[in-house]
Amino acid sequence: MSRTCQICGRGTRASQSRSHSNVATKRKQFINIQNKNIDGKKVRICTKCIKTAAKGKK
């Protein structure tokens, strides 16, 4: 299963981890995906979209 948000489409990003000697090693940054029930359907949604949806309910 892919690590992408089903609403906004955000996914993993490529980044670098830096050692003490400043050597760069490629790594991935994953977004915070949560399983939520929205209108009775199970959706894999990022926390940024959850916050945005909560703002719209006010």
Secondary structure as UniProt FT lines:
FT   TURN            6..8
FT   STRAND          13..18
FT   TURN            20..21
FT   STRAND          24..29
FT   STRAND          33..38
FT   TURN            39..40
FT   STRAND          41..46
FT   HELIX           47..56
//
